[in-house]
Amino acid sequence: MTDPWVALTSGVDPADHARALRGAHDTFTAAGTVQRPVRAVVADSWQRSARARVSPDGSARVELTDDDLGSYRAEHPLARVMPLFRELMSTFATDGEHLLAVCDAHGRLLWVEGHSATRKRADCMNFVPGARWSETAVGTNAPGTAVAVDHAVQVFAAEHFTRRVQPWTCAAAPVHDPHTGRLLGAVDITGGDRLAHPHSLAFVQAVARAAETQLALDQRPVGRSTVELHALGRDEALLVANGRKLRLSRRHSELLVLLACHPEGLTGDQLLVHLYENESMSPVTLRAELSRLRGLLGPDLLASRPYRLTEPVESDFQLVERRLATGAVSAAMRAYDGPLLPLSLAPAVATLRDRLDRALRAALTDRGDPQLLADWAHSPWGTEDADIWRALARSLPRGAPERAAVQDRSDALDAEQSAATWLQPPRT
């Protein structure tokens, strides 16, 4: 079976395939239609790139330099595995005239190393440390697409959305926190057509798994709670308790979020109000869910009368709230992996989700830091956030190379918002 994440199948001539892809890319950028031989994963990425209004003639923007870049890299979790990346990849990159690159979860390049002449060529397209290579910034590319879809991917020639990147081939694999499953970034190998082989994708996948293994062997931080709840950016929360990882159902996720917020406990009636819009819902349904949850967690962790957790729980959404309360906006943004249980319709969860999002967005707007605003604007939950794009445009100094593109995006979102408001039926 053909692997959809590999760019070239056996027997395909790279030159012929690159020529066909250039034609398909020209058709897409002109008419918005996808033609063969574009893979589905690339077609989906092109469409996301177009929705984000990425220009096929644009280039990456360098957002971090000098001391800011050094401080950010030093604090990033992937700094701990850079020696491993170099040990496994540096010889391959140098001998093959390739580049080793590592990006964060926002698609921002942290390290770019390898063959010196290849680095000079890559500098011309801003494939450099500190540049943002997310899909929403430069379109389809291996590191940016890998973090966008959370999957290893190979990108060949004109599969890249931006034309100046099309002479290149790259393969990247995401790297996760082995303790929580949180996406940390991606490791990438970039070079010429010689990388258009399934082995390059398998190679970066193996390196990513080795990095996760190394991170898992790191000593557990002193003072960390024995029970952790991760519910940001997930429809199904992850509970880590006494060395066990439990992926919870949506309803159990909602219950754990509410109980984490109420260490004093909640009665069955209170939980019914918090969870169900339909007030006629039978308490029997709730008791059955709680019984299943207790069977999953064990009686030592979930008590009743009132329902409560018997051990302190460290949750990711409460961590963001605490950091915001102390004014640590950058730290809050680093801990924010997305909306709280995004698909949950439970009234109390929706209230918590909206409150956290409003607080973080307000803090970002008040701070006016272009870097933090850009992180939100280019995230999956921020691409249509007109207020943040407007604030980002205001925060950029006159003459900044990215200011015009950001202002265009802000104006377009404002126009769409105005049109949507105008089309709404009048109130009666």
C-alpha positions as CSV (number, residue, x, y, z in Angstrom):
1,M,0.0,0.0,0.0
2,T,1.3,3.5,-0.9
3,D,2.2,5.7,2.1
4,P,0.3,9.0,1.7
5,W,2.9,10.8,3.7
6,V,5.8,9.9,1.3
7,A,6.3,12.2,-1.6
8,L,7.5,9.8,-4.3
9,T,6.6,6.2,-4.9
10,S,9.0,3.7,-6.4
11,G,9.6,4.0,-10.1
12,V,8.4,7.6,-10.4
13,D,10.8,9.9,-12.2
14,P,11.6,12.9,-9.9
15,A,12.0,15.4,-12.8
16,D,8.7,14.4,-14.5
17,H,6.9,14.5,-11.2
18,A,8.3,17.9,-10.3
19,R,7.2,19.3,-13.7
20,A,3.7,17.9,-13.2
21,L,3.5,19.4,-9.7
22,R,4.6,22.8,-11.0
23,G,1.7,22.8,-13.4
24,A,-0.7,21.7,-10.7
25,H,0.6,24.4,-8.4
26,D,0.1,27.1,-11.0
27,T,-3.5,25.9,-11.6
28,F,-4.2,25.9,-7.9
29,T,-2.9,29.4,-7.3
30,A,-4.7,30.7,-10.3
31,A,-8.1,28.9,-10.1
32,G,-8.1,27.2,-6.7
33,T,-8.6,23.7,-8.1
34,V,-6.4,20.7,-7.3
35,Q,-5.3,18.5,-10.1
36,R,-3.3,15.2,-10.3
37,P,-0.7,14.2,-9.2
38,V,-1.1,16.2,-6.0
39,R,-1.4,14.0,-2.9
40,A,-4.4,14.5,-0.6
41,V,-2.2,15.6,2.3
42,V,-0.7,18.3,0.1
43,A,-4.0,19.3,-1.3
44,D,-5.4,19.8,2.2
45,S,-2.3,21.8,3.1
46,W,-2.6,24.0,0.0
47,Q,-6.2,24.7,0.9
48,R,-5.3,25.6,4.5
49,S,-2.5,27.9,3.1
50,A,-4.9,29.6,0.8
51,R,-7.5,30.1,3.6
52,A,-4.7,31.7,5.6
53,R,-4.0,34.0,2.6
54,V,-0.4,32.9,2.3
55,S,1.2,34.4,-0.8
56,P,2.8,31.9,-3.1
57,D,5.4,34.6,-3.8
58,G,6.0,35.4,-0.2
59,S,8.8,34.5,2.2
60,A,9.3,33.6,5.8
61,R,9.7,36.3,8.4
62,V,12.5,36.3,11.0
63,E,10.9,37.0,14.4
64,L,13.5,36.1,16.9
65,T,17.2,37.2,16.8
66,D,20.2,37.5,19.0
67,D,19.5,37.4,22.8
68,D,15.8,36.8,22.3
69,L,16.4,33.7,20.2
70,G,19.1,32.5,22.6
71,S,16.9,32.8,25.6
72,Y,13.9,31.2,23.9
73,R,16.0,28.2,22.7
74,A,17.7,27.8,26.1
75,E,14.3,27.5,27.8
76,H,12.7,25.2,25.2
77,P,12.3,21.5,26.1
78,L,13.9,20.4,22.8
79,A,17.1,22.0,23.9
80,R,17.6,18.9,26.0
81,V,17.7,16.6,23.0
82,M,19.7,18.8,20.6
83,P,22.9,16.8,21.4
84,L,21.0,13.7,20.4
85,F,19.7,15.3,17.2
86,R,23.3,16.3,16.3
87,E,24.7,12.8,17.1
88,L,22.1,11.1,14.9
89,M,21.8,13.6,12.1
90,S,24.8,15.9,11.7
91,T,27.0,13.5,9.7
92,F,24.1,12.6,7.4
93,A,23.3,16.2,6.9
94,T,26.9,17.3,6.3
95,D,27.9,14.5,4.0
96,G,24.7,14.7,2.0
97,E,24.7,18.5,1.7
98,H,21.5,18.6,3.7
99,L,20.3,20.6,6.7
100,L,19.1,19.5,10.2
101,A,16.4,21.8,11.4
102,V,14.3,21.9,14.6
103,C,11.2,24.0,15.1
104,D,8.8,24.6,18.0
105,A,5.1,23.8,18.1
106,H,4.3,27.1,16.3
107,G,6.6,26.3,13.4
108,R,9.3,28.7,14.4
109,L,12.8,27.4,13.5
110,L,15.0,27.1,16.6
111,W,18.1,25.5,15.1
112,V,19.3,25.1,11.5
113,E,22.6,23.3,11.1
114,G,24.4,21.2,8.5
115,H,26.3,21.7,5.2
116,S,27.7,25.2,5.0
117,A,27.0,25.8,1.3
118,T,23.5,24.5,1.7
119,R,23.0,26.8,4.7
120,K,24.0,29.8,2.6
121,R,21.4,28.9,0.0
122,A,18.8,28.4,2.7
123,D,19.5,31.8,4.1
124,C,18.2,33.3,0.9
125,M,14.7,32.1,1.7
126,N,15.0,32.8,5.4
127,F,15.2,29.2,6.4
128,V,17.1,30.4,9.4
129,P,16.8,30.2,13.2
130,G,14.1,32.5,14.5
131,A,12.0,32.5,11.3
132,R,8.4,31.4,11.4
133,W,7.8,28.4,9.0
134,S,4.3,27.6,10.0
135,E,1.7,26.7,7.3
136,T,-0.2,30.0,8.1
137,A,3.0,31.9,7.5
138,V,4.7,30.3,4.4
139,G,2.2,27.5,3.4
140,T,3.0,23.9,2.8
141,N,6.5,22.8,4.0
142,A,7.6,19.8,6.0
143,P,8.2,21.3,9.5
144,G,5.2,23.6,9.3
145,T,2.9,20.9,8.0
146,A,4.2,18.3,10.4
147,V,3.2,20.5,13.4
148,A,-0.1,21.5,11.7
149,V,-1.3,17.9,11.3
150,D,0.8,16.4,14.0
151,H,2.2,13.7,11.7
152,A,5.5,13.0,9.9
153,V,5.4,14.2,6.3
154,Q,7.7,14.6,3.3
155,V,7.3,17.5,0.9
156,F,8.9,17.5,-2.5
157,A,9.6,20.3,-5.0
158,A,6.4,22.2,-6.1
159,E,4.4,20.6,-3.3
160,H,5.7,23.5,-1.3
161,F,3.2,26.3,-1.5
162,T,5.7,29.1,-1.7
163,R,7.6,29.2,-5.0
164,R,11.0,30.1,-3.7
165,V,11.0,26.9,-1.6
166,Q,10.1,24.6,-4.5
167,P,13.7,23.7,-5.4
168,W,13.9,22.0,-2.1
169,T,12.8,18.7,-0.6
170,C,12.2,18.1,3.1
171,A,10.9,15.6,5.6
172,A,9.9,16.3,9.2
173,A,8.4,14.4,12.2
174,P,6.7,15.9,15.2
175,V,8.2,15.4,18.7
176,H,6.0,15.1,21.8
177,D,6.4,15.4,25.5
178,P,6.4,11.7,26.4
179,H,4.7,12.4,29.7
180,T,1.7,14.4,28.5
181,G,1.6,13.9,24.8
182,R,1.9,17.6,24.2
183,L,3.4,18.6,20.8
184,L,6.8,20.2,21.4
185,G,7.9,20.8,17.8
186,A,9.4,18.9,14.9
187,V,12.7,17.7,13.6
188,D,13.4,18.2,9.9
189,I,15.9,17.2,7.2
190,T,16.0,19.6,4.3
191,G,18.0,19.5,1.0
192,G,17.7,18.6,-2.6
193,D,16.0,15.9,-4.7
194,R,18.1,13.2,-3.1
195,L,15.9,13.4,-0.1
196,A,12.9,12.4,-2.2
197,H,13.0,8.9,-0.9
198,P,10.9,7.0,1.7
199,H,14.1,6.5,3.8
200,S,14.4,10.2,4.6
201,L,10.9,10.2,6.2
202,A,11.6,7.0,8.1
203,F,14.8,8.5,9.3
204,V,13.3,11.6,10.8
205,Q,10.5,9.5,12.4
206,A,13.2,7.3,14.0
207,V,15.0,10.4,15.3
208,A,11.8,11.9,16.7
209,R,11.0,8.6,18.6
210,A,14.6,8.5,19.9
211,A,14.2,12.1,21.2
212,E,10.9,11.2,22.9
213,T,12.6,8.2,24.6
214,Q,15.4,10.5,25.8
215,L,12.9,13.0,27.2
216,A,11.1,10.2,29.0
217,L,14.4,9.2,30.7
218,D,14.9,12.7,32.0
219,Q,14.4,13.0,35.8
220,R,10.8,13.9,36.8
221,P,10.8,17.5,38.0
222,V,10.8,17.8,41.8
223,G,7.5,18.9,43.3
224,R,5.3,18.0,40.3
225,S,1.8,16.8,41.3
226,T,1.2,13.1,41.1
227,V,-2.1,13.8,39.3
228,E,-2.2,15.9,36.2
229,L,-5.1,16.8,33.9
230,H,-4.4,17.9,30.3
231,A,-7.5,19.3,28.6
232,L,-6.4,22.2,26.5
233,G,-6.6,21.7,22.7
234,R,-8.1,18.2,23.2
235,D,-11.6,16.8,22.9
236,E,-10.6,13.9,25.1
237,A,-8.5,14.9,28.2
238,L,-5.4,13.0,29.3
239,L,-5.1,12.2,33.0
240,V,-1.7,11.2,34.3
241,A,-2.0,9.6,37.8
242,N,0.7,7.7,39.6
243,G,2.6,6.8,36.4
244,R,-0.6,5.8,34.5
245,K,-1.9,7.7,31.5
246,L,-5.6,7.6,30.9
247,R,-7.3,9.0,27.9
248,L,-10.8,9.9,29.0
249,S,-14.1,10.0,27.1
250,R,-15.6,13.4,26.4
251,R,-18.1,13.1,29.3
252,H,-15.4,11.9,31.7
253,S,-13.2,14.7,30.5
254,E,-15.9,17.2,31.4
255,L,-16.4,15.6,34.8
256,L,-12.7,15.8,35.6
257,V,-12.4,19.4,34.5
258,L,-15.3,20.4,36.8
259,L,-14.1,18.4,39.8
260,A,-10.6,19.9,39.3
261,C,-12.1,23.3,39.5
262,H,-14.1,22.4,42.7
263,P,-11.7,20.6,45.1
264,E,-14.4,21.1,47.8
265,G,-16.6,18.8,45.8
266,L,-20.0,19.0,43.9
267,T,-23.3,17.3,44.6
268,G,-25.0,15.3,41.9
269,D,-27.5,18.1,41.4
270,Q,-24.8,20.6,40.9
271,L,-23.0,18.4,38.4
272,L,-26.3,18.0,36.5
273,V,-26.7,21.7,36.2
274,H,-23.0,22.1,35.1
275,L,-23.1,19.4,32.6
276,Y,-26.5,19.3,30.9
277,E,-28.5,22.0,29.3
278,N,-31.5,19.8,29.5
279,E,-32.6,20.1,33.1
280,S,-34.9,17.1,32.8
281,M,-31.9,14.8,32.4
282,S,-32.2,11.9,34.9
283,P,-29.7,11.7,37.8
284,V,-29.4,8.0,37.0
285,T,-27.5,8.9,33.8
286,L,-25.0,11.0,35.8
287,R,-24.6,8.3,38.5
288,A,-23.8,5.7,35.8
289,E,-21.1,8.0,34.3
290,L,-19.6,8.6,37.7
291,S,-19.6,4.9,38.5
292,R,-17.8,4.2,35.2
293,L,-15.3,7.0,36.0
294,R,-14.7,5.6,39.5
295,G,-14.0,2.2,38.0
296,L,-11.5,3.8,35.6
297,L,-9.7,5.9,38.2
298,G,-10.1,3.7,41.3
299,P,-12.0,4.5,44.5
300,D,-8.9,6.1,46.1
301,L,-9.0,9.0,43.7
302,L,-12.8,9.7,43.3
303,A,-14.9,10.0,46.4
304,S,-18.6,10.8,46.8
305,R,-21.0,12.8,49.0
306,P,-20.0,15.2,47.6
307,Y,-18.3,14.0,44.5
308,R,-14.6,15.1,44.7
309,L,-11.1,14.2,43.9
310,T,-9.1,13.0,46.9
311,E,-5.7,14.2,45.6
312,P,-4.6,17.6,44.3
313,V,-4.8,17.9,40.6
314,E,-2.5,20.0,38.5
315,S,-4.4,21.0,35.3
316,D,-3.0,22.8,32.3
317,F,-5.9,25.3,32.1
318,Q,-5.5,26.3,35.7
319,L,-1.8,26.7,35.1
320,V,-2.6,29.2,32.4
321,E,-5.0,31.0,34.7
322,R,-2.4,31.2,37.5
323,R,0.2,32.6,35.2
324,L,-2.2,35.2,33.9
325,A,-3.1,36.2,37.4
326,T,0.6,37.0,38.1
327,G,1.1,38.9,34.9
328,A,3.3,36.1,33.3
329,V,1.7,36.5,29.9
330,S,4.6,34.8,28.0
331,A,4.6,31.8,30.3
332,A,0.8,31.6,30.1
333,M,1.0,31.5,26.3
334,R,3.6,28.8,26.4
335,A,1.3,26.6,28.5
336,Y,-1.8,27.2,26.3
337,D,-2.3,24.4,23.8
338,G,-5.7,25.5,22.6
339,P,-9.2,25.9,23.8
340,L,-10.4,23.9,26.7
341,L,-12.3,20.7,25.5
342,P,-13.2,22.6,22.2
343,L,-16.2,20.4,21.3
344,S,-17.8,20.3,24.7
345,L,-21.3,21.7,25.0
346,A,-21.5,21.4,28.8
347,P,-22.6,24.8,30.0
348,A,-20.0,25.1,32.8
349,V,-17.1,23.9,30.6
350,A,-18.1,26.3,27.8
351,T,-18.1,29.1,30.4
352,L,-14.6,28.1,31.6
353,R,-13.4,27.9,28.0
354,D,-14.7,31.3,27.1
355,R,-13.4,32.9,30.3
356,L,-9.9,31.6,29.8
357,D,-9.8,32.5,26.1
358,R,-11.0,36.1,26.8
359,A,-8.5,36.5,29.6
360,L,-5.6,35.3,27.5
361,R,-6.6,37.3,24.5
362,A,-7.1,40.5,26.6
363,A,-3.7,40.0,28.2
364,L,-2.0,39.5,24.8
365,T,-3.7,42.7,23.4
366,D,-2.8,44.7,26.5
367,R,0.8,43.5,26.3
368,G,1.1,44.3,22.6
369,D,4.0,42.0,22.1
370,P,4.2,41.2,18.4
371,Q,5.8,37.8,19.0
372,L,3.0,36.6,21.3
373,L,0.3,38.1,19.2
374,A,1.8,36.4,16.1
375,D,1.8,33.0,18.0
376,W,-1.9,33.3,18.6
377,A,-2.7,34.7,15.1
378,H,-0.9,31.8,13.4
379,S,-2.4,29.1,15.6
380,P,-5.3,26.9,14.4
381,W,-7.6,28.8,16.8
382,G,-6.3,32.3,15.9
383,T,-6.3,32.4,12.1
384,E,-9.8,34.0,12.0
385,D,-9.4,36.1,15.2
386,A,-9.9,39.6,13.8
387,D,-9.2,41.3,17.2
388,I,-5.8,39.6,17.5
389,W,-4.8,40.3,13.9
390,R,-5.8,44.0,14.4
391,A,-3.7,44.2,17.6
392,L,-0.8,42.5,15.8
393,A,-1.0,45.1,13.0
394,R,-0.9,47.9,15.6
395,S,2.0,46.3,17.4
396,L,4.3,46.2,14.4
397,P,6.6,49.2,13.8
398,R,6.3,51.1,10.6
399,G,8.7,49.7,8.1
400,A,8.5,46.2,9.5
401,P,8.6,43.9,6.4
402,E,5.6,41.8,7.6
403,R,3.4,44.8,8.5
404,A,1.7,45.1,5.1
405,A,0.7,41.4,5.0
406,V,-0.6,41.5,8.5
407,Q,-2.6,44.7,7.8
408,D,-4.1,43.1,4.7
409,R,-5.1,40.0,6.7
410,S,-6.6,42.2,9.4
411,D,-8.6,44.3,6.9
412,A,-9.8,41.1,5.2
413,L,-11.1,39.7,8.4
414,D,-12.8,43.0,9.3
415,A,-14.5,43.0,5.9
416,E,-15.7,39.4,6.4
417,Q,-17.0,40.3,9.8
418,S,-18.8,43.3,8.5
419,A,-20.4,41.3,5.6
420,A,-21.5,38.6,8.0
421,T,-23.1,41.2,10.3
422,W,-24.9,42.9,7.3
423,L,-26.2,39.5,6.1
424,Q,-27.8,38.7,9.5
425,P,-31.6,38.9,9.4
426,P,-33.0,42.0,11.3
427,R,-34.3,41.5,14.8
428,T,-38.1,41.6,15.2
